[in-house]
Amino acid sequence: MAQTVIFLHVPRTAGTSLGSILGRQYPKGSIYRGGLLKDEDLASFRALDEGRRESLALVDGHMLFGLHEDIPGDSTYITFLRSPVDRVVSYFFYLKRRPQTPLNKRIESQNLDLRAFVERAEARLHTHDGATRMISGGGLDAFEEDPDGMLERAKANLEASFSCVGLSERFDESVLLLKAELGWSRPVMYARKNVTAARTSLDDLSSAERTAIEQVNQHDMELYEFAKSLFERRLAAHTTIDSEIARLRRMNAFYRPAAGAKARVLGRVR
């Protein structure tokens, strides 16, 4: 049986846009999507019949590294990373436009700005070395005990257990690398989804805001640099990708307006 692809989705790394591409590559009945960070959600996944877990071609969700231990047969991970400062800024403004979430209510009730939100560790798993925490498999408490060891574990996991590590800032190259590494035969056109609107640009960040984010993301910054090196090395092994980028962008020029029109029609129907 083919290996199960596990998409370890680090928040605010273009994972929703990638999700539409992933859903096109595998039969719907073989896909499992859902958050797997909470103990009860992980317990629900583990409670699935072993045959069901074995039949999965894709598992897509926010999770800690280690889910492969609960999937019979062979599996491989994929993930996308993003510049840590940019990711945290995107996460904060994403929360500000989601009034139904507890974190939004805390932001609004306490009148938190970006710097205060980060310094108060309101969402520490995601804003304080979040990628390192997730990819190392260590979560929150264990990270506090051995952050340097968990950074090295995250690097080792990326090197040994991830078929592809994409970069949000180089999305087109990343999806083509995914296609090459995983042997996809279906198209990888896409429309940007879940993009954070009305956010502070990196150029407009104050020095205090940037410093606050960088101080609690030192490990993520090092992991991101490691991931960029790994990405470049793997990209260099696929010499046709440069020529495929132009074709993908031409296809997207036709696909995106059509996808937008379809979404508007479906919205009116619902």
C-alpha positions as CSV (number, residue, x, y, z in Angstrom):
1,M,0.0,0.0,0.0
2,A,1.2,3.6,-0.7
3,Q,2.5,5.6,2.2
4,T,0.3,8.0,4.1
5,V,1.1,11.7,3.7
6,I,0.9,13.6,6.9
7,F,0.6,17.4,6.4
8,L,1.8,19.0,9.6
9,H,0.2,22.3,9.3
10,V,1.9,25.1,11.1
11,P,-0.6,28.0,11.4
12,R,-0.4,30.9,9.0
13,T,1.9,29.2,6.5
14,A,-0.4,29.2,3.5
15,G,-1.7,25.8,4.6
16,T,-5.3,26.5,3.6
17,S,-4.2,27.4,0.1
18,L,-2.2,24.2,0.0
19,G,-5.2,22.2,1.3
20,S,-7.1,22.8,-1.9
21,I,-4.2,21.3,-3.9
22,L,-3.8,18.4,-1.5
23,G,-7.5,17.6,-1.8
24,R,-7.2,17.3,-5.5
25,Q,-4.4,14.6,-5.3
26,Y,-6.2,12.0,-3.2
27,P,-9.6,10.3,-3.1
28,K,-12.0,12.1,-0.7
29,G,-12.6,9.0,1.3
30,S,-8.9,8.6,2.0
31,I,-8.4,12.0,3.5
32,Y,-8.6,12.9,7.2
33,R,-8.7,16.6,8.1
34,G,-8.9,18.1,11.5
35,G,-7.0,19.7,14.4
36,L,-5.0,17.2,16.3
37,L,-3.3,19.4,19.0
38,K,-6.0,18.8,21.7
39,D,-5.8,15.6,23.7
40,E,-9.5,14.8,22.9
41,D,-9.0,15.3,19.2
42,L,-5.9,13.0,19.2
43,A,-7.8,10.5,21.2
44,S,-10.6,10.5,18.6
45,F,-8.1,9.9,15.8
46,R,-6.6,7.0,17.8
47,A,-10.0,5.5,18.3
48,L,-10.6,5.1,14.6
49,D,-10.6,1.5,13.4
50,E,-7.1,0.4,12.5
51,G,-8.3,-0.5,9.0
52,R,-9.6,3.1,8.6
53,R,-6.3,4.6,9.8
54,E,-4.4,2.3,7.5
55,S,-6.5,3.3,4.5
56,L,-5.7,7.0,4.8
57,A,-3.7,8.6,2.0
58,L,-3.6,12.0,3.6
59,V,-3.9,13.4,7.1
60,D,-4.1,17.2,7.2
61,G,-4.1,19.3,10.4
62,H,-2.4,21.3,13.1
63,M,-0.5,18.7,15.1
64,L,2.7,17.8,16.8
65,F,5.2,15.5,15.1
66,G,4.6,11.9,16.1
67,L,1.3,11.1,14.5
68,H,3.0,8.5,12.3
69,E,3.1,6.2,15.3
70,D,-0.7,6.0,15.2
71,I,-0.8,5.2,11.5
72,P,-0.3,1.6,10.4
73,G,2.1,1.1,7.5
74,D,4.5,3.6,5.9
75,S,4.0,7.4,6.2
76,T,5.9,10.6,5.4
77,Y,5.5,14.2,6.5
78,I,5.2,17.4,4.6
79,T,5.1,21.0,6.0
80,F,5.4,24.6,5.1
81,L,7.4,27.2,7.1
82,R,7.3,31.0,7.0
83,S,9.5,33.8,8.2
84,P,8.7,33.7,12.0
85,V,8.1,37.4,12.4
86,D,5.8,37.5,9.4
87,R,4.0,34.4,10.7
88,V,3.3,35.8,14.2
89,V,2.1,39.1,12.7
90,S,-0.3,37.3,10.4
91,Y,-1.5,35.1,13.3
92,F,-2.3,38.1,15.5
93,F,-4.3,39.9,12.8
94,Y,-6.0,36.7,11.8
95,L,-7.3,36.3,15.3
96,K,-8.5,39.9,15.4
97,R,-11.0,39.2,12.6
98,R,-12.4,36.1,14.2
99,P,-14.7,37.3,17.0
100,Q,-16.0,33.9,17.7
101,T,-12.7,32.6,19.1
102,P,-11.6,32.8,22.8
103,L,-8.3,34.4,21.8
104,N,-10.1,37.2,20.0
105,K,-12.2,37.8,23.1
106,R,-9.1,38.1,25.2
107,I,-7.4,40.5,22.7
108,E,-10.5,42.7,22.6
109,S,-11.4,42.6,26.3
110,Q,-7.8,43.4,27.3
111,N,-7.2,45.8,24.4
112,L,-4.0,44.0,23.5
113,D,-1.8,45.3,20.7
114,L,0.6,43.1,18.9
115,R,3.5,43.6,21.3
116,A,1.4,42.9,24.4
117,F,-0.2,39.8,22.8
118,V,3.2,38.4,22.2
119,E,4.8,39.4,25.5
120,R,1.9,38.0,27.5
121,A,2.2,34.7,25.7
122,E,-1.6,34.6,25.0
123,A,-1.0,31.8,22.4
124,R,2.4,30.6,23.4
125,L,2.3,27.3,21.4
126,H,1.9,29.4,18.2
127,T,3.7,32.6,18.9
128,H,6.8,31.5,20.9
129,D,8.9,29.2,18.7
130,G,5.7,27.5,17.5
131,A,7.1,25.7,14.5
132,T,9.9,24.3,16.6
133,R,7.5,23.1,19.2
134,M,5.3,21.4,16.7
135,I,8.0,19.8,14.4
136,S,10.1,18.6,17.4
137,G,7.0,16.9,18.8
138,G,7.6,18.4,22.2
139,G,4.6,20.6,22.6
140,L,4.7,23.2,25.4
141,D,6.0,21.9,28.7
142,A,8.8,19.8,27.4
143,F,10.0,22.7,25.4
144,E,10.6,24.8,28.5
145,E,12.8,22.0,29.9
146,D,15.1,21.6,26.8
147,P,14.6,24.2,24.1
148,D,18.0,23.7,22.4
149,G,17.6,20.0,22.4
150,M,14.1,20.3,20.8
151,L,15.5,22.7,18.1
152,E,18.0,20.0,17.2
153,R,15.3,17.4,17.2
154,A,13.1,19.5,14.9
155,K,16.0,19.9,12.5
156,A,16.6,16.2,12.5
157,N,12.9,15.5,11.9
158,L,12.8,17.8,8.9
159,E,15.9,16.1,7.4
160,A,14.8,12.5,8.0
161,S,11.0,12.4,8.1
162,F,9.7,15.1,5.8
163,S,9.5,14.4,2.1
164,C,9.1,18.1,1.4
165,V,9.6,21.3,3.4
166,G,8.0,24.2,1.5
167,L,8.3,27.9,2.1
168,S,5.3,30.1,2.1
169,E,7.3,32.9,0.5
170,R,8.1,30.6,-2.4
171,F,4.8,28.9,-2.7
172,D,4.9,28.1,-6.5
173,E,8.3,26.4,-6.3
174,S,7.2,24.6,-3.1
175,V,4.0,23.1,-4.6
176,L,6.0,22.0,-7.7
177,L,8.6,20.4,-5.4
178,L,5.8,18.6,-3.6
179,K,4.4,17.3,-6.9
180,A,7.8,16.0,-7.9
181,E,8.7,14.5,-4.5
182,L,5.3,12.8,-4.0
183,G,4.7,11.8,-7.6
184,W,1.5,13.7,-8.1
185,S,-0.1,13.5,-11.5
186,R,-3.0,16.0,-11.0
187,P,-2.7,19.7,-11.5
188,V,-1.5,22.0,-8.8
189,M,-3.2,25.3,-9.7
190,Y,-4.6,27.2,-6.7
191,A,-6.3,30.3,-5.5
192,R,-5.0,32.0,-2.4
193,K,-7.3,31.3,0.6
194,N,-7.5,32.5,4.2
195,V,-5.2,35.4,3.5
196,T,-5.0,37.8,6.4
197,A,-6.4,41.2,5.4
198,A,-5.9,44.6,7.1
199,R,-2.6,43.6,8.9
200,T,0.5,45.6,9.7
201,S,3.2,45.0,7.0
202,L,6.6,44.0,8.1
203,D,8.0,47.4,6.9
204,D,5.6,49.1,9.3
205,L,6.5,47.1,12.4
206,S,8.0,49.2,15.1
207,S,11.4,48.2,16.4
208,A,9.8,47.3,19.8
209,E,7.2,45.0,18.1
210,R,9.9,43.3,16.0
211,T,12.2,42.8,18.9
212,A,9.4,41.4,21.1
213,I,8.6,38.7,18.4
214,E,12.3,37.9,17.7
215,Q,13.1,37.5,21.4
216,V,10.6,34.6,21.7
217,N,11.3,33.0,18.3
218,Q,15.0,32.6,18.3
219,H,14.7,28.8,17.7
220,D,12.1,29.3,15.0
221,M,14.4,31.7,13.3
222,E,17.2,29.2,13.3
223,L,14.8,26.4,12.2
224,Y,13.6,28.6,9.3
225,E,17.1,29.2,8.1
226,F,17.8,25.5,8.3
227,A,14.5,24.8,6.3
228,K,15.5,27.3,3.6
229,S,18.8,25.5,3.2
230,L,17.1,22.1,3.0
231,F,14.5,23.5,0.5
232,E,17.3,24.8,-1.8
233,R,19.1,21.5,-1.7
234,R,16.1,19.5,-2.6
235,L,14.9,22.0,-5.2
236,A,18.3,21.8,-6.9
237,A,17.7,18.0,-7.4
238,H,14.7,18.7,-9.6
239,T,16.1,20.6,-12.6
240,T,12.8,21.0,-14.5
241,I,11.0,23.0,-11.8
242,D,12.3,26.3,-13.0
243,S,10.7,25.7,-16.4
244,E,7.5,24.5,-14.8
245,I,6.9,27.7,-12.8
246,A,6.0,29.8,-15.8
247,R,3.5,27.2,-16.9
248,L,1.9,27.0,-13.4
249,R,1.5,30.8,-13.3
250,R,-0.1,30.9,-16.7
251,M,-2.6,28.2,-15.6
252,N,-3.3,30.1,-12.4
253,A,-4.1,33.2,-14.5
254,F,-7.1,31.3,-15.8
255,Y,-7.9,29.2,-12.8
256,R,-8.1,31.9,-10.1
257,P,-10.9,34.0,-11.7
258,A,-12.9,30.8,-12.4
259,A,-12.4,29.6,-8.8
260,G,-13.5,33.0,-7.5
261,A,-16.6,33.0,-9.6
262,K,-17.5,29.5,-8.4
263,A,-17.0,30.5,-4.8
264,R,-19.3,33.5,-5.2
265,V,-22.0,31.4,-6.8
266,L,-21.8,28.8,-4.0
267,G,-22.0,31.5,-1.4
268,R,-25.2,32.9,-2.9
269,V,-26.7,29.4,-3.1
270,R,-25.9,28.7,0.6
